């Protein structure tokens, strides 16, 4: 028997009045996978989770959980647990009672409830807060209690709506690792929504890129980063943002690429098929692929107009005629740079991603 995905959305659409929240989206969460729904505010992430949980009904399309169509099923009958950013803990109940509440609703016996609560609290290392009210807990402790309340149910799917967004940076990183550890250790199926690309890259097995209610791309974190399907995805993932520079192809001989006021050899993949690119297009180059050299007659040169120290690295902004370029380099390399310095540009053309100037779609595979 083929292993059914934990969640499958097929052609799901949803409108709120005149606003199209979701426009026929399709994707699946494989059983035992950590899938991240990535997108900006208003992209449709929360609506997607609410439809999966049964809190909203889709206008079109179907939702399946573990191979079963759940259209019309109430949230309590879907075997899912949903965790929100606001946590929604009972303020007048101690940690133990917050975690135990879904089990009491199900009518489980006292001994079974106690076993499950203590197992989960040991896993999450929150035994010390079981007798405390939420107002006496730290943000991270409250987050773990909310997670424990979901885990104790042992559902077939976890839906997490920006669960870490209100935490400080250090605690957010700690709980990201905790979520990933739990998912791998127990084989849980997670669908987590976030606007934070760094969080998505850190914890996802697969990323579903959602933009304006459309699924633009589904892939591994590295695929989304290295081979974005279009200009919008490329710009959303990565900081500093990807450089999108006007490029011109010279088809004479083996061809050459005119970029940033200079001329460069085409990458090997494009030399074998120069007809795959139009005469003009947008060249996408990540800041880490924009190498800087001494201004010693390089075909392209640029002026340093800003230097932003980032600890071990530095983000440098340059001006090359009408083009603004961002480069990241080690802090040691940035020591000799100063505002107004002219440098040579030696971009790693082999990492270039070409986009159609009009549609924004990626041109090369």
C-alpha positions, -999 to 999 in steps of 0.1 A, spaced: 0 0 0 13 34 -10 20 56 21 -5 84 19 7 120 26 -3 135 60 -20 164 42 -29 170 5 -45 202 -8 -59 199 -44 -71 231 -61 -80 248 -29 -94 283 -34 -108 308 -9 -123 343 -12 -133 368 15 -156 392 -2 -138 405 -32 -104 395 -19 -89 362 -33 -70 347 -4 -61 314 -21 -62 308 -59 -64 271 -64 -33 259 -45 -19 224 -47 7 208 -24 12 179 0 28 173 33 45 138 32 40 117 63 68 123 88 81 155 70 87 190 81 71 213 55 73 251 58 47 274 42 67 305 34 53 339 24 48 375 33 20 388 54 -13 385 35 1 357 12 -26 332 25 -6 312 50 -30 314 79 -60 308 56 -43 276 43 -37 263 79 -73 271 90 -87 253 60 -65 223 67 -77 224 104 -114 227 94 -118 262 108 -126 275 73 -143 258 44 -127 261 10 -148 276 -19 -132 251 -43 -109 221 -41 -104 192 -17 -85 186 15 -73 151 24 -57 139 56 -38 106 54 -56 98 22 -91 106 35 -113 134 21 -122 155 52 -146 179 35 -174 186 61 -155 171 90 -154 192 122 -119 203 135 -122 179 165 -126 149 141 -96 157 119 -68 144 141 -48 177 138 -33 200 164 -28 237 156 -5 261 175 -9 299 170 16 327 178 -7 339 206 -5 304 222 -40 308 238 -31 292 271 -56 292 299 -44 320 321 -60 306 353 -46 271 349 -12 258 358 11 242 332 0 207 340 -37 216 335 -30 234 302 -12 204 288 -38 180 301 -68 199 289 -73 181 255 -69 147 271 -96 155 297 -119 167 269 -114 133 253 -123 116 286 -90 97 291 -84 82 325 -64 101 352 -35 76 351 -31 79 313 -33 117 314 -6 118 341 16 95 321 13 115 289 17 149 305 49 138 323 63 121 292 58 153 272 71 176 299 102 155 302 107 156 264 103 194 263 122 199 296 93 219 313 87 197 343 96 228 365 66 248 352 38 222 356 26 238 389 30 274 377 5 298 360 14 311 325 19 347 338 48 334 359 65 317 329 90 331 304 81 334 267 100 302 259 83 283 287 49 293 276 58 283 240 69 249 252 37 244 272 16 253 241 37 228 221 32 202 249 -5 207 248 -4 198 211 21 169 214 2 152 242 -27 146 218 -4 126 194 -22 139 163 -15 128 128 -6 164 117 7 195 135 -2 229 120 19 258 134 10 294 125 42 315 131 47 300 165 81 316 172 76 351 158 71 368 191 103 353 207 137 370 209 163 359 184 183 335 207 152 318 220 137 315 185 169 297 173 167 273 203 131 264 197 137 259 160 162 233 169 138 218 194 110 215 169 133 199 143 146 174 169 111 164 180 100 160 144 130 138 135 129 118 167 92 109 167 84 111 129 58 138 134 42 155 103 46 193 106 32 222 85 46 254 98 38 289 84 63 317 86 73 349 68 110 343 79 130 328 51 159 321 74 137 301 97 123 282 67 158 274 54 170 262 88 142 237 96 123 227 65 126 194 46 105 211 19 93 247 14 61 257 -2 65 293 -14 32 311 -13 29 345 -29 -5 364 -33 -25 332 -28 -6 312 -54 19 284 -48 49 297 -68 74 269 -60 78 237 -39 112 224 -33 140 217 -8 155 248 9 186 246 -13 164 244 -45 144 274 -35 176 293 -28 198 282 -57 171 278 -84 142 301 -76 114 296 -102 109 334 -107 122 368 -97 97 372 -68 109 340 -51 145 349 -57 140 383 -40 121 369 -10 147 344 0 181 357 11 196 388 27 210 410 15 186 406 -14 197 390 -47 212 413 -72 190 417 -103 211 433 -130 203 441 -167 223 418 -189 229 417 -226 240 387 -246 264 391 -275 259 361 -298 291 366 -319 314 336 -317 309 317 -284 290 348 -272 298 370 -243 278 385 -214 277 423 -209 270 430 -172 277 459 -148 295 478 -176 319 449 -183 320 418 -205 323 383 -192 325 348 -207 293 328 -206 290 300 -181 297 266 -196 261 256 -194 251 285 -215 279 283 -240 266 249 -250 232 264 -257 234 302 -262 200 302 -279 184 295 -245 187 332 -236 172 362 -252 194 392 -262 185 410 -230 174 396 -196 178 401 -158 209 384 -143 204 372 -108 235 370 -87 235 365 -49 256 389 -29 280 362 -19 288 356 -56 298 392 -62 336 390 -56 355 423 -53 391 428 -66 417 455 -69 407 482 -94 434 469 -118 417 470 -152 390 445 -145 362 446 -172 338 459 -146 343 483 -118 322 499 -91 324 525 -63 319 515 -27 290 536 -13 282 518 19 297 492 43 276 474 68 295 453 94 278 420 102 303 405 126 321 378 107 309 393 74 303 427 59 276 438 34 290 462 9 268 484 -14 284 495 -47 274 517 -76 283 507 -111 269 534 -134 231 530 -131 233 497 -112 233 493 -75 251 461 -64 252 443 -30 281 420 -21 289 401 11 325 393 20 344 384 51 351 411 77 388 407 70 383 414 33 363 445 41 390 461 64 408 477 34 376 491 19 364 527 25 336 548 11 345 561 -23 369 533 -30 368 519 -66 370 482 -69 369 456 -97 340 433 -100 346 396 -106 311 379 -103 309 342 -102 290 339 -134 286 302 -130 261 309 -103 240 333 -125 203 327 -126 186 343 -157 151 358 -155 129 371 -182 129 409 -180 91 411 -186 76 381 -169 102 375 -142 102 337 -149 135 319 -147 150 312 -182 177 287 -174 174 253 -156 
